[in-house]
Amino acid sequence: MRIDHISVYPIVLPFSSEFAHSLRKRYSVKNIIVQVVAEQGEINGYGEGAPRSFVTGESQESVVRSITGFIQLDNFPWALDDVSQIWNFVDGLFHGKAHNAAICALETAMLDALGKHQGKNIIDYFPQDSMINKVYYGAALPLAGKQRIVEICRLIKKMKVKKLKLKMGKDVSQNKEILDTVRKVFGEDCDLKIDINCVWNYALALKHVSLINNYGIKVIEQPMRPNDPEISDFADLMQKAGVVLMADESACSLGDMEKIAQEGCYKMINVRLSKCGGFRNSLKIIEYLRYKGISFQIGCHLGESGILSAAGRILCLLCSDAVYCDGSYDEFLLKKNVTVEDVSMGPGGEADPLNGPGLGIEVSGNNLAELSEGFNTITVSRPLP
């Protein structure tokens, strides 16, 4: 397959309503779409990155620079005939987390294009010894007032989804109100995990211990900042109470996983494609976690388009041992999407494989043009012989 050119689109994805967590309120997100055009325009492959400065340190602007630089490397596979070329290229890029959203977007677009060229779904390029035929997603609730939480809970309950992730902040009374509201709607018939996004310190974490115990919290996601020296004390306290700490912002690379395994504070990891650098790097991380006996979930970034939702679906299907799956919230969050298909989860959080070559989705050129309007699209053409 001959790649003709690659375009990088900065986009803004608007939300249908506000979604808040402890670090900020969001009405939209800034993501990056990569388009790989091959075989004189007959093949179009797409990938997406979700740069979040508080996770990998990336911004929309830095991801554009990174991708542009990657494409111009001497070993970029402009003649792409086998998936091993993608793996070799990705393996030769930077390790760590500083370019993970960029790597995810470019790698996924190359996989989508190759899959379409070869008539294969991307899932066929991966080992399938842990594969399942359906995904059951959980639901996420924002940091919000009581009435908003009640509305969302009723919708989730109507959909018969019972695995819930609740965003929490620094305000103990507000956090208690959220937990109390959720329990009043669901009773005991739900699995609760809470996501703190790093804003607690040890003293504030201790103030929440009674809430954690009284409301039956099973998992706490990233309660403190990465490298907070007091995380080990809180982890010990939670372990005695039967509560698992899950790392997210602390866990972006294989090096992070090795550090986490050595320290032993986090017993679960949130693996997200954009945060962890795409399929190749995410699956290396998952294999390491399996080897170390550390559990994991497949997560998503707030505000992924149908492209990342489709990619996340594939990763979930490859991981029957994931404790939780989060994602495919498109219909419930986005005002406008880039995909023709609705990649959202259905009743019970159930979602099937997306049939068809590549990612199994089609991107709307009109929607992509609208969502990238006002931004500078970068196009890099195949080098002259």
N, C-alpha and C positions, 0 to 999 in steps of 0.2 A: 504494500500500500504506500503510495507516494503522498506525503503531506505537502499541500500547496502553501498554506499559510495558517497562522494561529492568531486569533484576536482575543484581546483581554478587555472585558467589559466591567467597569465599576457600576454597580446598581444600588438603588435604594428600594427595599421591600417594605411597603407600608402595611401596618397592622390595622385590623378592623376595629380594635379598641386598645387601650393602654394595657401594657403588661409590665409590672414592676417587680424588681427584686431588691435585695438590700443595698446594692451598689448604685442603681439608677432606675429611673422610669423610662420605658421605651414606647415610642409610637411607630417606630420603624427601625430597620437595621441596614447597615452598609455592608454588602457582600461583594464578591468578585465572581464573575462567570468567565470561563475559558471556552473558546470555540476552536476546535481543530477541524480544519477544512481539508479534505483529501480527495484524490482522484478527480481533479478538475471540478470540484464542487458537488460530486455525487454523494460524498460521505461527509456528514457533520457530526462530530463528537463533542459532548459538553461535559464540563466539570464545574464544581463550585467550591469556593473557600469562604469561610466565615471568620474573618480576622477579628479578634477581640483583644484589645490592648492589655486588659487585666488578666488574660489567660496566657497567651504566648508572646505578648509584647508587639504583635503585628497590628498594622493599620491597613486601611484600604489602599493607601498610597504605597506603603512598603511592600505589600503583596504584588502590586502591579510591577514595581521595580524588580522584585525577586523573580517573578515569572519571566519577565522580559530578559533578565540575565540568564536564566536557565535555558531558554530557547536558543540563545546565542552561543552556548557552549559548543565546543568542537564535537563532542560525542552525543549531541542530541540526535535521536533517531528519526531523521526526516524520511528515510525509507524504512517503514515499520511493517514487519512481516510476522513477528512472533512476540508473544507476551514477555518472553525472557528479555527482550530488548528494553522494555519498560522497567522491569525489575532491576536490570543492570544499571540503567540510567538513574533510577531513584536511589539505589544503594550507593551511588557515587556522589550524591548531593550531601549537603550539610547535615550533620547529626545535631541533636539538641532539639530546641523548640522554636528557634527564631524564624524559621521559614515554613512551619508546618501547614498553615492554611494555604500557602502558595503551592507547596508540593501536592497537597490534597487536590486542589483545583486542576492543576496540570495533569497529574497522574490519572485522575478520573476521566478527564476529557480524552486522553490518549486511549484508555481502556474502552471507553464508549465508542470511539471511532474504530478501533481495531475489532471490537465485537460486531459492529454493524458491517464492517467489511467482510468478516469471516462468517457472518450469520450465526454468531454465538451470543448468548447472554453472558454478561460479565461473570456471573457466578460460576460458569464453567472453567474459568481460569484459576480457581482456587481448590484446595483440598476439601473434600466433602464428607469426611469421616465424622464430623459433628453437626451435620446439616439437619434442619427441620423443614417441614413443608408449610408451616404457618407461623406468624409472629403474633404475640399478644402484648400490645403496648399498654403502658400505664398512662396516667394523665398528670399534668402539672397545673398547680394553682399559683397565681401571682401573690405578691405581698399586697394585700388590699383590705378594704374595710369589710365589715360584716355582711352588708347587703350584697356586695359584689361576690363575696365568697359563697354566700347562699345560692346565688344565681348559677354560678359555675358548678357548684356541687350538685345541684338539681339536674343540670345538663349531663354531668358525668354519670350520675346515678341512673338517669334515663337511658344512657348508653350502656349501662351494666359494666362499667369499668370499675375495678375495685383496688387497683394499685395506684396510689396517689403520692405525688411529690409536692410538698408544700414549701414555698419560699418563705423564709423567716428572716427577721432583722434583729436590731439591737433592743427593741422595745419589748420587754417581757410581757407587759399587759396586752399588747397587740398580738403577740405570738400566742398567748393563752386564748385570746378571743378567736383566733383563726382555728386553733385546735378544737376548742369547744364547739364552734360552729360546724366544723367538719364532722365531729362525732355525733352531733345532734341530727345531722342529715343522714349519715351512714350507719350510726350505731357502731357496733364492734365489727361490722361486716366490711372491713377494708384494711389494707396493708399500708401503713403510713411510714414514709421516710421524709425527712426534712432537709432542706438545702439552705445553708447559711451564707455561702459565697464569701467566706473568710472574715466576716465582720465581728466575730466574737473574740474576746480575749479570755484568759482562764477564769478571771473573776466573773465575767458575764456568763460564761458557760456554766459555772457552778450554780448561778441563779436559775438556770433552766433545768437542773437535774430533776426537780420534783415534777415539772411538766412532762419531761421525757418519760419518767416512770409512770405517772398517772394516766397519760394518754396513750400508752402502749407504742411508743416510737421504736421502730426496729432498726433503722439506719439513719445516721447523721452524716450528711455530705459536706465536706470541707468546712468544719466549724471555725477554724482559725487560719491565719495567713500561712503560706508555705514557710517552713523553717521556724515557726514559732516554737521557742524552746520548751514551752509548757504543754505542748500537745501530748507528750508522753504521759503526763500526770492525768490529763483528762481521758486519754485512751484507756489507761488502767482502770479508772473509775467506771467508765462505760462498759468495759469488758466484764467487770464483775456484775454489772446489771444486765448483761446479755444483750447489749446494744453494740452494733457494728459501726465503726467510723469508715467512711468512704472518702478516698482522695479524688479530687478533680483538678483544681488549679495547681496542686502539687505534683500532678502526674501527667506529664505531656510527652515524655520521651522514655526510651528504654533505660537511659541513665537514671531518670527519676524513679523508675520501677525498681532498679537495683538498690537504690538508696532506701526506698520504702520497705523493701523486703528485709534489708539489714536492720532497720530501726524497729520495725514490727508494730508501729502505731496504727496503721491503716490495714484493715483486713478485707477491704473491697476497693476496686478502682473503677472510676467512670471513664470508659474508653469512648472517645468521640472522634470521628474521622478527621474533621478539620483540625481539631486540637492536637491530634496525635500524628498528623502527617500522611493521611491517606490510607489505602488498603494495605499496602506492603508493610508500612511501619506499624499500623494498628494490629495486624495479625502477628507480627513479631512480638509485640507487647503481650498479646493474648497468650501466645505460646509460652512466653516466659512466666506469666502469671499462673498458667496451668501447671507448669513445672514446679513452681514454688508453692502451690496450693493456696493461692490468693484468689478469692472470688472477684467477679467483675460484672458490670452491667454495660450494655451498649446504649450510649446516650446521644444527645443531639445538642446543638446550639440553639438558643432562642432565635427564631426567625430564619430557618432554613427554607429555601425554595424547594420545589418538587424535585430538583436535581439531587440535592443532598439527601432529601427524604428517600428517594429511590436508591441512592447509594447506601444509606443507612439500613434500608430494608434488606439489601443483599448481605451486609455484614451481620445483621441479626439472624438471618436464615442460616448463615454459616456457623452459628454459635448456639447450639442447643443448651450449653451449660451457662449461658448468661443468666444471672439471677433476675435482672430486670431489663426491659427494653423501653426506651423513651424515644419518641419521634413521630413522624408522619402526622403532624398537627396542622397541616396546610390550611384545610377548610376552616378550622376553628380559630386561626390566628391571622392569616394573611388576607389583606384586602385585594391584592392582585398577585398572581403567580406567574412564573415563566413557562410552566409546562402546560401542555394541552390536557393531559390526564390529571385527574384528582388523585393524588398519592396518599390521601388521608386514611387513617385507620377507620374501621367500621365498628358496629356494635360489639361490645365486649372487648374493645381494643384490638379486634382481630384484623389481620391483614395478610393477604396472599402474596405469593411471588408475582413480580411484574413480568409478564411474558413478552417475548420479542428480543431482538438483538440489542447488544450494548446494555444500557441501563434499563431498557424496556419502556422508555418514555420518549415523547416528542416535545421539543421546545418550540414555543410560539415565537416566530421572528418579530411579530408586531409587539407582543408583550415585552420581549427583550429590548426592543428599540425604545419603547415608552419608559421602561424602568431604568434605562441607562441614559435617558435624555439629559443633556446638560453636562455630562461627563466626557472626558477625552478617552475614546476607545483607542487602544494601541494594537496595531497589526504588524506582525513580523512575518515576512515572506521567506520561502525556501531560498537558501543561498544559491547564487549562480554557480554552475559547475566550474 
